[in-house]
Amino acid sequence: MKKLLLTSSVLAVVAGVVLVLGGAWGIVFTYQNIVQENITTPDDASIPGEKVRGPFTLKAQADIIRQHTLTSTGGKTFAEMPRQIAKLDANGQPVLDASGKPVMTANTARDIWVTATTLMTALNLGILTYAFSGMIILFGLVSIWTGIVFYALRKKFV
């Protein structure tokens, strides 16, 4: 039993150290990749005028992108907009084809949503990476503590 506890103790501590180092690497990796994008939150964001670095500024930036996109699309999301809309002339009237039907063109407002969704997804993945890395560090610390407890229990057996 003494040997089992010693082996379990060493394995738990080693696994814990690996988890802590892996979680720390995840935080550093995410931070460095965010920094290289050189993003600053706009003045109307919930955290205005700050460099985007951590989960709170990532969230503020993602939220303001969504807000700006909704403003530019009249409050409609990608799924709520038609794929094609009537082409308008200089006076704002629909352009008609030879049969009198409106000429249809791509709805460019949907393109705005595609770009916005890409940016928001990247920002939100950064938030998840910070959270996941933090959990990995926590699990690593729990594993190290478990190893210490196993080591202490080993002394109880002769």
C-alpha positions in Angstrom: 0.0 0.0 0.0 2.9 2.3 0.8 4.4 1.8 -2.6 1.0 2.4 -4.3 0.5 5.7 -2.5 4.1 6.8 -3.3 3.6 6.0 -7.0 0.2 7.6 -7.1 1.6 10.6 -5.4 4.4 11.1 -7.9 2.0 10.5 -10.9 -0.5 13.0 -9.5 2.1 15.7 -8.9 3.7 15.2 -12.4 0.3 15.2 -14.0 -0.6 18.4 -12.1 2.6 20.1 -13.1 2.0 19.2 -16.7 -1.6 20.6 -16.5 -0.5 23.8 -14.8 2.2 24.4 -17.5 -0.2 23.5 -20.3 -2.9 25.9 -19.0 -0.3 28.7 -18.5 0.9 28.1 -22.1 -2.7 28.4 -23.3 -3.1 31.8 -21.6 0.2 33.1 -22.9 -0.5 31.8 -26.4 -3.9 33.4 -26.5 -2.6 36.7 -25.1 0.3 36.9 -27.6 -2.1 36.2 -30.5 -4.5 38.8 -29.4 -1.8 41.4 -28.8 -0.5 41.1 -32.4 -3.9 42.1 -33.7 -3.5 45.5 -32.0 -7.3 45.9 -31.3 -8.6 48.8 -29.2 -12.2 48.9 -28.1 -14.2 51.9 -29.6 -15.5 54.7 -27.4 -19.0 53.3 -27.4 -18.0 49.8 -26.1 -18.8 48.7 -22.6 -15.0 49.0 -21.9 -14.2 52.1 -24.0 -10.7 52.9 -25.5 -8.9 49.9 -24.0 -6.4 47.6 -25.8 -8.1 44.2 -26.2 -6.0 41.7 -24.2 -8.1 39.6 -21.8 -11.5 38.0 -21.6 -13.4 41.2 -20.5 -12.0 43.4 -23.4 -12.6 40.5 -25.8 -16.3 40.3 -24.7 -16.6 44.1 -25.0 -15.2 44.1 -28.5 -17.4 41.2 -29.6 -20.5 42.8 -28.2 -19.9 46.2 -29.8 -19.2 44.5 -33.2 -22.7 42.9 -32.9 -24.3 46.1 -31.9 -22.7 48.0 -34.8 -23.7 45.3 -37.2 -27.3 45.3 -36.0 -27.3 49.1 -36.4 -26.1 48.9 -40.0 -28.6 46.2 -40.9 -31.6 47.9 -39.4 -31.7 45.5 -36.5 -31.9 42.4 -38.6 -29.6 39.3 -38.3 -28.2 37.3 -41.2 -31.1 34.8 -41.1 -33.7 37.6 -41.0 -32.6 39.2 -44.3 -33.5 38.0 -47.8 -30.7 36.7 -49.9 -31.5 39.0 -52.7 -33.2 42.4 -52.8 -34.6 44.6 -55.6 -32.0 46.7 -57.4 -32.7 50.4 -56.9 -32.1 53.3 -59.3 -30.7 56.7 -58.4 -34.2 57.8 -57.2 -34.6 54.8 -54.9 -37.1 53.1 -57.2 -36.8 49.4 -58.2 -35.2 48.8 -61.5 -37.6 46.6 -63.6 -36.7 44.1 -66.3 -38.4 43.8 -69.7 -41.3 41.8 -68.2 -41.9 44.5 -65.5 -40.5 42.5 -62.6 -37.9 43.9 -60.2 -34.2 43.2 -61.1 -32.8 41.3 -58.1 -29.3 41.8 -56.7 -27.3 40.3 -53.8 -28.2 41.7 -50.4 -24.8 43.2 -49.3 -26.1 43.7 -45.8 -25.8 39.9 -45.4 -22.1 40.2 -46.2 -21.6 42.5 -43.3 -23.0 39.7 -41.1 -20.6 37.2 -42.5 -17.6 39.4 -41.6 -19.1 40.3 -38.2 -19.7 36.7 -37.4 -16.2 35.8 -38.2 -14.8 38.5 -36.0 -17.2 37.8 -33.1 -16.4 34.1 -33.3 -12.6 34.7 -33.1 -13.1 37.0 -30.1 -15.4 34.6 -28.4 -13.0 31.7 -29.0 -10.3 33.8 -27.2 -12.6 34.1 -24.2 -13.2 30.3 -24.2 -9.5 29.7 -24.5 -8.8 31.8 -21.4 -11.6 30.0 -19.5 -10.5 26.6 -20.6 -6.8 27.3 -19.7 -7.9 28.6 -16.3 -9.8 25.4 -15.7 -6.8 23.3 -16.7 -4.6 25.2 -14.3 -7.2 24.6 -11.5 -7.3 20.8 -12.3 -3.5 20.8 -12.3 -3.5 22.4 -8.8 -6.0 19.9 -7.6 -3.9 17.1 -9.0 -0.8 18.4 -7.2 -2.7 18.7 -4.0 -4.0 15.1 -4.4 -0.4 14.0 -4.9 0.7 15.8 -1.7 -2.2 14.1 0.2 -1.2 10.7 -1.1 2.3 11.3 -0.1 1.2 12.3 3.4 -1.0 9.2 3.7 1.9 7.0 2.7 3.5 7.8 6.1 0.5 6.3 7.9 1.4 2.9 6.6 4.3 1.0 8.0 
